Amino acid sequence: MAIYKNLSGNSGVVSYEIKQEAIVVEFKDGRYQNYQYDYLSAGRLNIEEMKRLALIGQGLNTYIMNNVRKGYSSKW
């Protein structure tokens, strides 16, 4: 997994893995720390925006909380 840049300095996101039709996000807190979001669970547009935010290292946690909070396909 790639380390999230966290340009804002206060993100709950630690790292991410971009897949063809999904993204896995590792959060630093919580019972489950890894969440996979995919086209089916969260929608293609949301996933592509999450990939973009992950790559620039800013806004991913906020986007997830505001737009796809429980739209994950699996967690571990």
Order of alpha helices (4+ residues) and beta strands (2+ residues): beta-beta-beta-beta-alpha-alpha-alpha-beta
